[in-house]
């Protein structure tokens, strides 16, 4: 029973890897190349482990930990539009001046 629950948790992490919950988060889409690559690789390894009919509990546990760690290590920050908004405001001011 416990193995099935952990296996299901790993499966859910893999399924979430391409979901809006992950991909629309600035931590993901603004993440560094290395952090994204690490995450992609962890998910790929987890998929391979899930596909193995004889995967051990230790392998499943390890993959779950690796995917969670890689997801938590995504380092993107929210996009800062402050400078862009200043430029737009300046352009609008110049455009509206007679």
N, C-alpha and C positions, 0 to 999 in steps of 0.2 A: 504493500500500500504506500509506504513512504517513498519507495523508488518511483512508483507511478506519479506521485505528486511532484517530486523533484523533476522528473522527466517532463511533466506537463508545464512546470515553471520555466524550464529551459526552452521548451517549444514556444511558449508565450513570448519569451524574450526575443527569440528569433523572428517570430511573426511581427512583433512590435518594431523591429529594426527598420522596416520600410513604411511604417504607419505615420499618419499625420502627427501623432503624439510625439514622435521622435523627430521626424524630418522638418516640422514647422517650428521647432524650438531653436532659438539662436545658438544655444550650446552646440547644436548639430550643424546648422547651415553656415555658421561663421567659425566653425572649429578649424584649428590648424590642420594642415595636410597630414602631418604625422598622427595626430589624434584620430582623424577620420580613418586613415589607413589601418591603424591599430584596431579600431572598432569594426571595420569591414572584415578584417582578418579573423577577429574573435567570433563574429557571427558566422563566417564561412566554416570555421573549425567546428562550431557548435552544430551547424547543419550536417556536417560530415559525421559527427558523433551520433546525432539523432538517427541518421540513416543506417548506422551500423546495427545489425540485428543482435550482435553480442557485446554491445557496449557495456562496460562495467559501471557500477554505481560510482566508483571513484572517478572515472572519466566524465560521467554526467555531472557530478558535483563540481569538478574542476572547470568544465566548460561554462557552467552556470556562473561560477565566480568570475571567470575571465570576461564573459560578456558584460556582467554587471560592472566590473571594474573598468572596462573599456568605455562603457556608456557613461559612467560617472567621471571619467577622465576627459570627456569632450569639453573643450576649453573655449568655445565660442562665446562672445559677449553680444548683447543687443546692439544693433546697428545705431550709430549716433548720426542723426540727421541735422544736428544743430548748424553746422557750417553750410550745408546745402540750403537750409531754410533762410539763413542770412543772405546768401547769394540771390536766392529767389526774391526776397524782400527788396534787396538793393536794385535788382533788375526791374521789378515792378515800380519802384520809386522813380527810376530813371525814365521808364517808359511813360509814366503818367505826368512827368514834368513837361510843361509847354515849351 
